[in-house]
C-alpha cells in the first residue's frame, strides 16, 4: 500500500488544488491506473494567516499550523506537506510537534537546483519569502547565490500574489510585469528563477520565459508522490 499523504493547505485554495491535481493525475499518467495514494487535506482559513503574518504574529501561525498538522496525523496521514512557501518559516516548529515526517519544500527544491548544476538563482515570492532566511539561507548553505528583486519590484510581486493570484486571477499585464522582473534578475546574474510562491506557476510557465524556472509547487508535489509510492 502507498503511504497516505497529508496536505496542510488553504494557503491558498489555488495552490492546494494544484497539489492534489498534480499528485493524482501524475500517478495515473505514470502508472496507468487509478491506485494513487490516499490524500487527506486540512484546509485552514487563509485570512487569519494573512492577518497574523502582516502583524508579525508568527507564534499564532505556528500554533494553528501545529493544530492542523496534528489533525492530519490523527486522521491517518503517514507523512505531510505544507502547500505553501511562506509558511515554511515555521516549518521546524510544526515538524517538532508531530510524529509523522513533513517534507520540506525548500530542501526538495534545492536538491533539484543542485542537480541542474546552478550556482545562482533568482527568487520570487511574497515579500516574506524574498527577505526571510528560510529560503535564502538554505540556498547559500548549499553553494547557491540567491538573487532577489529590488524593493519596489518586491512590493509589486507581493501585491499581485495577494490581490490576484490568491483569488484565482491570472492577468496578462501581471505576467508581463513578472517577466520584466525576471529579466532584471537575469541581468544581475541569475542562472534560473525559483517560483517561490505556490501560485506563481499558474501565472508564469516555462513557455513564457527563456530563463529556466523552478516550479516549487510541482517539485514539492512530485517529492510527495515519490515518497508515497516508495517502499517502506
PADO-903336 format. One line per 3 residues: number of its first residue (from 1); their letters; for each residue z, y, x negated of C-alpha. Coordinates in nm, 4 decimals. Layout:
! residues N
NUM> a> Z/Y/X; ...
//
This chain:
! residues 232
1> xxx> 0.0000/0.0000/0.0000; -0.0688/0.3546/-0.1098; 0.2165/0.5920/-0.1771
4> xxx> 0.2902/0.8222/0.1152; 0.2133/1.1878/0.0360; 0.4409/1.4703/0.1467
7> xxx> 0.2804/1.8135/0.1692; 0.5087/2.1162/0.1787; 0.2689/2.3576/0.3436
10> xxx> 0.2209/2.6512/0.5736; 0.1912/2.8850/0.2783; -0.0696/2.9402/0.4268
13> xxx> -0.2078/2.7204/0.7018; -0.5549/2.7607/0.5491; -0.4570/2.6019/0.2187
16> xxx> -0.2572/2.3259/0.3863; -0.5573/2.2266/0.5968; -0.7709/2.2262/0.2811
19> xxx> -0.5349/1.9848/0.1033; -0.5291/1.7483/0.3997; -0.9059/1.7546/0.4396
22> xxx> -0.9713/1.7106/0.0679; -0.7445/1.4082/0.0344; -0.8647/1.2274/0.3453
25> xxx> -1.2356/1.2957/0.3072; -1.2449/1.2340/-0.0658; -1.0750/0.8993/-0.0190
28> xxx> -1.3358/0.7833/0.2313; -1.6254/0.9115/0.0199; -1.4860/0.7390/-0.2883
31> xxx> -1.3706/0.4072/-0.1453; -1.5925/0.3713/0.1619; -1.3262/0.3030/0.4244
34> xxx> -1.0524/0.4873/0.6116; -0.7482/0.3400/0.4388; -0.6475/0.6777/0.2984
37> xxx> -0.2835/0.7384/0.2036; -0.0483/0.8362/0.4815; 0.0366/1.2066/0.4756
40> xxx> 0.3433/1.3870/0.6053; 0.3159/1.7656/0.6377; 0.6141/2.0001/0.6628
43> xxx> 0.4605/2.3341/0.7554; 0.7028/2.6238/0.7108; 0.6875/2.9648/0.8767
46> xxx> 0.4913/3.1888/0.6402; 0.6191/3.5299/0.7499; 0.9763/3.4801/0.6320
49> xxx> 0.8444/3.3690/0.2948; 0.6364/3.6846/0.2634; 0.9368/3.8958/0.3611
52> xxx> 1.1664/3.7189/0.1149; 0.9069/3.7353/-0.1606; 0.8438/4.1069/-0.1161
55> xxx> 1.2201/4.1689/-0.1173; 1.2679/3.9577/-0.4290; 1.4836/3.7082/-0.2408
58> xxx> 1.3731/3.4028/-0.4363; 1.7049/3.2302/-0.3724; 1.6289/3.2314/0.0005
61> xxx> 1.2841/3.0908/-0.0688; 1.4250/2.8145/-0.2874; 1.6854/2.7199/-0.0268
64> xxx> 1.4309/2.6970/0.2529; 1.1848/2.5023/0.0408; 1.4599/2.2605/-0.0603
67> xxx> 1.5352/2.2023/0.3073; 1.1666/2.1329/0.3727; 1.1399/1.9029/0.0708
70> xxx> 1.4419/1.7072/0.1886; 1.2735/1.6805/0.5276; 0.9697/1.5235/0.3648
73> xxx> 1.1912/1.2876/0.1705; 1.3836/1.1867/0.4827; 1.0582/1.1326/0.6725
76> xxx> 0.9497/0.8747/0.4145; 0.7312/1.0593/0.1625; 0.7105/0.8787/-0.1716
79> xxx> 0.6235/1.1987/-0.3558; 0.5429/1.5584/-0.2732; 0.3189/1.8522/-0.3461
82> xxx> 0.3704/2.2218/-0.2713; 0.0419/2.3521/-0.1308; 0.0615/2.6995/-0.2805
85> xxx> 0.0599/2.8638/-0.6229; 0.3107/3.1467/-0.5915; 0.5994/2.9404/-0.4582
88> xxx> 0.5873/2.7245/-0.7695; 0.8092/2.9989/-0.9103; 1.0993/2.7968/-0.7640
91> xxx> 0.9479/2.4517/-0.8312; 1.2263/2.3430/-1.0670; 1.4981/2.4219/-0.8121
94> xxx> 1.3155/2.2256/-0.5432; 1.2494/1.9264/-0.7670; 1.6115/1.9131/-0.8827
97> xxx> 1.7359/1.8947/-0.5236; 1.5394/1.5850/-0.4135; 1.4969/1.2294/-0.5407
100> xxx> 1.1209/1.1982/-0.4882; 0.8895/1.3432/-0.7550; 0.6781/1.6516/-0.6865
103> xxx> 0.3505/1.7057/-0.8715; 0.3371/2.0488/-1.0351; 0.0189/2.2415/-0.9509
106> xxx> 0.0130/2.4356/-1.2783; 0.0686/2.1320/-1.5008; -0.2124/1.9380/-1.3330
109> xxx> -0.4493/2.2334/-1.3736; -0.3548/2.2939/-1.7367; -0.4492/1.9338/-1.8158
112> xxx> -0.7964/1.9906/-1.6717; -0.8394/2.3150/-1.8686; -0.7407/2.1327/-2.1870
115> xxx> -0.9875/1.8535/-2.1125; -1.2611/2.1173/-2.0923; -1.1545/2.2493/-2.4329
118> xxx> -1.0985/2.6087/-2.3221; -0.8743/2.8387/-2.5277; -0.8633/3.1347/-2.2865
121> xxx> -0.8866/3.1688/-1.9087; -0.8670/3.4466/-1.6559; -0.6009/3.4170/-1.3874
124> xxx> -0.6494/3.5327/-1.0292; -0.3805/3.5082/-0.7618; -0.1128/3.7077/-0.5894
127> xxx> 0.0431/3.9817/-0.7993; 0.3424/3.7499/-0.8468; 0.1232/3.4698/-0.9795
130> xxx> -0.0590/3.7058/-1.2152; 0.2640/3.8518/-1.3557; 0.5390/3.5895/-1.3393
133> xxx> 0.5763/3.3407/-1.6227; 0.5358/3.0167/-1.4282; 0.1574/3.0290/-1.4857
136> xxx> 0.1119/3.2411/-1.7968; 0.3922/3.0758/-1.9950; 0.2591/2.7251/-1.9258
139> xxx> -0.0886/2.8278/-2.0328; 0.0372/2.9900/-2.3524; 0.2623/2.6930/-2.4318
142> xxx> -0.0477/2.4747/-2.4295; -0.2521/2.6999/-2.6563; -0.4452/2.8707/-2.3772
145> xxx> -0.4536/3.2511/-2.3692; -0.4080/3.3912/-2.0163; -0.6101/3.6993/-1.9203
148> xxx> -0.5185/3.8901/-1.6040; -0.6879/4.1834/-1.4277; -0.5675/4.5406/-1.4732
151> xxx> -0.3017/4.6670/-1.2332; -0.5483/4.8318/-0.9956; -0.7531/4.5152/-0.9678
154> xxx> -0.4379/4.3100/-0.9243; -0.3461/4.5178/-0.6203; -0.6948/4.4734/-0.4785
157> xxx> -0.6812/4.0953/-0.5227; -0.3334/4.0750/-0.3709; -0.4383/4.2818/-0.0691
160> xxx> -0.7373/4.0582/0.0030; -0.5209/3.7468/-0.0249; -0.2534/3.8774/0.2116
163> xxx> -0.4650/4.0638/0.4651; -0.7784/3.8459/0.4753; -0.7655/3.5026/0.3121
166> xxx> -0.4294/3.4023/0.4575; -0.5701/3.4852/0.8010; -0.8821/3.2764/0.7500
169> xxx> -1.1081/3.5788/0.6918; -1.3672/3.5480/0.4145; -1.5746/3.8621/0.3708
172> xxx> -1.8826/3.9161/0.1558; -1.7616/4.2509/0.0237; -1.4342/4.0929/-0.0888
175> xxx> -1.6269/3.8163/-0.2644; -1.8321/4.0786/-0.4486; -1.5112/4.2577/-0.5473
178> xxx> -1.3606/3.9352/-0.6843; -1.6778/3.8563/-0.8775; -1.6713/4.2033/-1.0315
181> xxx> -1.3117/4.1471/-1.1427; -1.4064/3.8064/-1.2843; -1.6819/3.9785/-1.4803
184> xxx> -1.4274/4.2145/-1.6335; -1.2088/3.9227/-1.7408; -1.5127/3.7529/-1.8942
187> xxx> -1.5780/4.0692/-2.0951; -1.2138/4.0534/-2.2079; -1.2675/3.7038/-2.3476
190> xxx> -1.2040/3.4665/-2.0589; -1.3995/3.1418/-2.1008; -1.3218/3.0331/-1.7461
193> xxx> -1.1167/3.1512/-1.4493; -0.8204/2.9914/-1.2746; -0.8364/3.0480/-0.8999
196> xxx> -0.4587/3.0670/-0.8891; -0.4218/3.1126/-0.5163; -0.4927/2.8188/-0.2906
199> xxx> -0.7025/3.0375/-0.0574; -0.9331/3.1966/-0.3186; -1.1632/2.8897/-0.3473
202> xxx> -1.2536/2.9403/0.0174; -1.3944/3.2816/-0.0794; -1.5327/3.2231/-0.4290
205> xxx> -1.7017/2.8968/-0.5275; -1.8816/2.7888/-0.8442; -2.2183/2.8637/-0.6837
208> xxx> -2.1229/3.2314/-0.6773; -2.0209/3.2580/-1.0425; -2.1636/3.1723/-1.3847
211> xxx> -1.8180/3.1508/-1.5439; -1.6523/2.8088/-1.4969; -1.3916/2.8142/-1.2195
214> xxx> -1.0759/2.6053/-1.1936; -1.0001/2.5439/-0.8279; -0.6242/2.4805/-0.8271
217> xxx> -0.6300/2.3510/-0.4690; -0.8891/2.0831/-0.5432; -0.7310/1.9909/-0.8767
220> xxx> -0.3849/1.9574/-0.7213; -0.5111/1.7650/-0.4186; -0.7093/1.5333/-0.6471
223> xxx> -0.3981/1.4678/-0.8556; -0.2081/1.3804/-0.5377; -0.4797/1.1395/-0.4264
226> xxx> -0.4931/0.9675/-0.7636; -0.1138/0.9382/-0.7765; -0.1037/0.7959/-0.4245
229> xxx> -0.3595/0.5222/-0.4845; -0.2383/0.4266/-0.8319; -0.0493/0.1002/-0.8530
232> x> 0.3252/0.1432/-0.8723
//
